[in-house]
Amino acid sequence: MKSLLFSLGAGLVAGLPSSPRATEELPTLGLANITKIDMAGGLQGRRLAGPFMGVDFPDPSMIWGDGSWKAYATSSNGKKIPVATSTDTWSWTLTGNDALPNPGSWVDPNDQGIWAPDVQKNDNGVYVMYYTAHQNGGSHCIGAATSTTALGPFTPQAQPLICDAANGGVIDASGYDDGVDRWIVWKVDGNSLGGATTCQGGTPSGAYKPTPIKIQRVARDALTLLGSAKTILDNEGASNNGVVEAPALYKVADGGGFVLFYSAHCYSSDDYDVEYAFSGTIDGAYAGRGILIRTVDNKGVYGPGGLDIDPNGKSVVFHGRLNPNQGGASRELYSAELTISGRSVTGV
């Protein structure tokens, strides 16, 4: 994810203290004007009433690069990492580019599906992509790749950046620049080891496994890990089916603290949603959890998740399904506006 510095009124700044307070004292977040993205280039209506675009584009992320917006997604459309472009974040065109045709020699040749890419631009003007792939002979790891252009193709590093096989592997990395330091956040995929969650390959049993969201500082090249990782959030057991994932950060200006967006529940369930929590420091514990968008909000999107935010803090993209109870269906690209006014964060 990219750095987001908002100029807020004193009311909101006061609402995000150095340590989380009671939920009622924290900003209320929301979305509206949710729009299904038409890859042919036309806006399909603010109530999702337009024709289906018929394009799978899961786990989207976006960045401004080389004169236009670029959006990247999990393997789909015949590409390991498909790319869409836009001039305004509202109408998108699916390109024929594969941003990562070669995910690296460390990736299992029999499992080349790539998940949840995130791209940022480092201080040298090089685009850096974080992505999830299955390590040959191991579990899911986070890889890094570089390119001189936003469309790629990106060249993978020789070895994965982060692995944690003992705890289930790691997925869903995103980068963040707070204006001083760069950071990487990710999920430890504990539910892949089983436990009580239904979001696993086996039969639920026993206790819920940890699925912590981790954060670690990286150098200005966005490739070199610094210090050690810290846990900033974890699942709450039965209330979110033992799953939190897909983290994204933004920073409130003038010392107002940080907001962590993430998804909870199982990605294939209609319960999947986008939630948020607050912290006074970027690598502190996040609390004051709330729900940004979910199926029961009756927005016409089912199982919304994988939210990313543009660097200006105005537009968000996320995926969702078009119909209920279709966990294996395409997850299409949606957009909404995000504005901040007073002590509330809402879509308009």
KAGI-V166205 format. One record per residue. N is the residue number from 1. RES is the residue in three letters. SS is DSSP state (@ for helix, = for strand, . for the rest). PSI is psi in radians with two decimals (NA if undefined). OMEGA is omega as a letter, one per 30 degrees, with the letter a starting at -180 (NA if undefined). Layout:
BEGIN
N RES SS PSI OMEGA
N RES SS PSI OMEGA
END
This chain:
BEGIN
1 MET . 2.76 a
2 LYS . 2.78 a
3 SER . 2.50 a
4 LEU . 2.00 a
5 LEU = 1.89 a
6 PHE = 2.44 l
7 SER . 1.87 a
8 LEU . 2.77 l
9 GLY . 2.89 a
10 ALA @ -0.50 a
11 GLY @ -0.80 a
12 LEU @ -0.69 l
13 VAL @ -0.73 l
14 ALA @ -0.45 a
15 GLY @ -0.17 l
16 LEU . 1.52 a
17 PRO . 3.13 a
18 SER . -0.40 l
19 SER . 2.50 a
20 PRO . 2.40 l
21 ARG . -2.86 l
22 ALA . 2.63 a
23 THR @ -0.66 a
24 GLU @ -0.25 l
25 GLU @ -0.03 a
26 LEU . 2.74 l
27 PRO . 2.63 l
28 THR = 2.21 a
29 LEU = 2.58 l
30 GLY . 2.91 l
31 LEU . 2.63 l
32 ALA = -3.07 a
33 ASN = 0.73 a
34 ILE = 2.28 a
35 THR = 2.21 l
36 LYS = 2.23 a
37 ILE . 2.29 l
38 ASP . 1.95 a
39 MET . -0.25 l
40 ALA = -0.20 l
41 GLY . -0.09 a
42 GLY . 2.52 l
43 LEU . 2.25 a
44 GLN . 0.17 l
45 GLY . 2.46 a
46 ARG . -0.09 l
47 ARG . 0.32 l
48 LEU . 0.53 a
49 ALA . -0.09 a
50 GLY . 3.12 l
51 PRO . 2.61 l
52 PHE . 2.45 l
53 MET . -0.38 l
54 GLY . 0.48 a
55 VAL . 2.19 l
56 ASP . 2.25 a
57 PHE . 1.20 a
58 PRO . 2.72 l
59 ASP . 0.92 a
60 PRO . 2.61 l
61 SER = 2.76 a
62 MET = 2.72 l
63 ILE = 2.61 l
64 TRP = 2.19 a
65 GLY = 2.33 l
66 ASP . 0.70 l
67 GLY . 0.05 l
68 SER = 2.90 l
69 TRP = 2.47 l
70 LYS = 2.37 l
71 ALA = 2.43 a
72 TYR = 2.67 a
73 ALA . 2.88 l
74 THR . 2.70 a
75 SER . 2.18 a
76 SER = 2.99 l
77 ASN . 0.56 l
78 GLY . 0.22 a
79 LYS = 2.60 l
80 LYS . -0.75 l
81 ILE . 1.70 l
82 PRO = 2.71 a
83 VAL = 2.38 l
84 ALA = 2.69 l
85 THR = 2.73 a
86 SER = 2.69 l
87 THR . -0.24 a
88 ASP . 0.05 a
89 THR . 0.11 a
90 TRP . -0.64 l
91 SER . 2.26 a
92 TRP . 2.64 l
93 THR = 2.17 l
94 LEU = 2.12 a
95 THR = 3.02 l
96 GLY = 0.10 a
97 ASN = 2.52 l
98 ASP = 1.95 a
99 ALA . -0.36 a
100 LEU . 1.17 a
101 PRO . -0.48 l
102 ASN . 1.83 a
103 PRO . -0.11 l
104 GLY . 2.68 a
105 SER . -0.32 a
106 TRP . -0.21 a
107 VAL = 2.42 l
108 ASP . 2.11 a
109 PRO . -0.33 l
110 ASN . 0.03 l
111 ASP . 1.51 a
112 GLN . 0.23 l
113 GLY . 2.23 a
114 ILE . 2.34 a
115 TRP = 2.58 l
116 ALA = 1.07 l
117 PRO = 2.63 l
118 ASP = 2.32 a
119 VAL = 2.39 l
120 GLN = 2.96 a
121 LYS = 2.17 a
122 ASN . -3.13 a
123 ASP . -0.33 l
124 ASN . 0.11 l
125 GLY . 0.24 l
126 VAL . 2.34 l
127 TYR = 2.28 a
128 VAL = 2.18 l
129 MET = 2.25 l
130 TYR = 2.48 a
131 TYR = 2.81 l
132 THR = 2.33 l
133 ALA = 2.79 a
134 HIS = 2.05 a
135 GLN = 2.42 l
136 ASN . 2.04 a
137 GLY . 0.16 a
138 GLY . -2.53 a
139 SER . -2.99 l
140 HIS = 2.37 l
141 CYS = 2.93 l
142 ILE = 2.18 l
143 GLY = 2.94 l
144 ALA = 2.51 l
145 ALA = 2.73 a
146 THR = 2.71 l
147 SER = 2.66 l
148 THR . -0.15 l
149 THR . 2.66 a
150 ALA . -0.48 l
151 LEU . -0.26 a
152 GLY . -2.84 g
153 PRO . 2.52 l
154 PHE . 2.52 l
155 THR = 2.11 a
156 PRO = 2.64 l
157 GLN . 2.75 a
158 ALA . -0.50 a
159 GLN . 2.71 l
160 PRO . 2.71 a
161 LEU . -0.73 a
162 ILE = 2.32 l
163 CYS . 2.74 l
164 ASP . 1.14 a
165 ALA @ -0.62 a
166 ALA @ -0.48 a
167 ASN @ 0.24 l
168 GLY . 0.00 a
169 GLY . 3.09 a
170 VAL = 2.50 a
171 ILE = 3.01 l
172 ASP = 0.88 l
173 ALA = 2.55 l
174 SER = 2.60 a
175 GLY = 2.72 a
176 TYR = 2.40 l
177 ASP = 1.99 a
178 ASP . 0.14 a
179 GLY . -0.32 l
180 VAL . -0.93 a
181 ASP . 2.66 l
182 ARG = 2.62 a
183 TRP = 2.76 l
184 ILE = 2.35 l
185 VAL = 2.61 a
186 TRP = 2.98 l
187 LYS = 2.37 l
188 VAL = 2.14 a
189 ASP . 1.02 a
190 GLY @ -0.54 a
191 ASN @ -0.27 l
192 SER @ -0.26 l
193 LEU @ -0.07 l
194 GLY . -2.39 a
195 GLY . -2.77 a
196 ALA . -0.31 a
197 THR . 2.61 l
198 THR . -0.15 a
199 CYS . 1.26 a
200 GLN . 3.04 a
201 GLY . -0.20 a
202 GLY . -2.75 l
203 THR . 2.23 a
204 PRO . 2.38 l
205 SER . 2.73 l
206 GLY . -2.59 a
207 ALA . 2.84 l
208 TYR . 2.39 l
209 LYS . 2.61 l
210 PRO . 2.47 l
211 THR . 1.06 a
212 PRO . 2.53 l
213 ILE = 2.16 a
214 LYS = 2.71 l
215 ILE = 2.53 l
216 GLN = 2.51 l
217 ARG = 2.54 l
218 VAL = 2.78 l
219 ALA . 3.00 a
220 ARG . -0.24 l
221 ASP . -0.13 a
222 ALA . 0.26 a
223 LEU . -0.36 a
224 THR . 2.03 l
225 LEU = 2.44 l
226 LEU = 2.53 l
227 GLY = -2.63 a
228 SER = 2.81 a
229 ALA = 2.62 l
230 LYS = 2.57 l
231 THR = 2.27 a
232 ILE = -0.21 l
233 LEU = 2.66 l
234 ASP . 2.95 l
235 ASN . 2.87 a
236 GLU . 0.45 l
237 GLY @ -2.28 a
238 ALA @ -0.52 a
239 SER @ -0.43 l
240 ASN @ 0.50 l
241 ASN . 0.49 l
242 GLY . 0.50 a
243 VAL . 2.22 l
244 VAL = 2.48 a
245 GLU = -3.07 l
246 ALA = 0.99 a
247 PRO = 2.58 l
248 ALA = 2.35 a
249 LEU = 2.63 l
250 TYR = 2.74 a
251 LYS = 2.30 l
252 VAL = 2.33 a
253 ALA . 2.89 l
254 ASP . 0.68 l
255 GLY . 0.39 a
256 GLY . -0.09 l
257 GLY = -2.87 a
258 PHE = 2.60 l
259 VAL = 2.29 l
260 LEU = 2.04 l
261 PHE = 2.56 l
262 TYR = 2.88 l
263 SER = 2.64 a
264 ALA = 2.87 a
265 HIS . -2.98 a
266 CYS . 2.37 a
267 TYR . -0.48 a
268 SER . 0.02 a
269 SER . 2.63 l
270 ASP . -0.22 l
271 ASP . -0.26 l
272 TYR . 2.41 a
273 ASP = 3.13 l
274 VAL = 2.18 a
275 GLU = 3.11 a
276 TYR = 2.78 l
277 ALA = 2.89 a
278 PHE = 2.63 l
279 SER = 2.60 l
280 GLY . -0.34 l
281 THR . 2.62 a
282 ILE . -0.58 a
283 ASP . 0.42 l
284 GLY . 3.11 l
285 ALA . 2.33 a
286 TYR . 2.31 a
287 ALA = -3.06 a
288 GLY = 0.84 a
289 ARG = 2.55 l
290 GLY = 2.97 a
291 ILE = 2.22 a
292 LEU = -0.85 l
293 ILE = 2.44 l
294 ARG . 2.93 a
295 THR @ -0.76 a
296 VAL @ -0.03 l
297 ASP @ -0.11 l
298 ASN . 0.72 l
299 LYS . -0.01 a
300 GLY . 0.25 l
301 VAL . 2.39 a
302 TYR = 2.28 a
303 GLY = 0.83 a
304 PRO = 2.51 l
305 GLY = 3.13 l
306 GLY = 0.79 a
307 LEU = 2.47 l
308 ASP = 2.76 a
309 ILE = 2.46 l
310 ASP . 2.73 a
311 PRO . -0.33 l
312 ASN . -0.12 l
313 GLY . 0.34 a
314 LYS . -0.78 a
315 SER = 2.54 l
316 VAL = 2.64 l
317 VAL = 2.61 l
318 PHE = 2.99 l
319 HIS = 2.82 l
320 GLY = 2.85 l
321 ARG = 2.78 a
322 LEU . -0.32 a
323 ASN . 2.72 a
324 PRO . 2.73 l
325 ASN . 0.66 l
326 GLN . 1.19 a
327 GLY . -0.43 l
328 GLY . 0.07 a
329 ALA . 2.93 l
330 SER . 2.48 l
331 ARG . 1.84 a
332 GLU = 2.88 a
333 LEU = 2.24 l
334 TYR = 2.78 l
335 SER = 2.67 l
336 ALA = 2.79 l
337 GLU = 2.50 l
338 LEU . 2.10 l
339 THR = 2.75 a
340 ILE = 2.22 a
341 SER = 2.16 a
342 GLY . -2.16 a
343 ARG . 0.32 a
344 SER = 2.62 l
345 VAL = 1.99 a
346 THR = 2.87 l
347 GLY . 2.53 l
348 VAL . NA NA
END
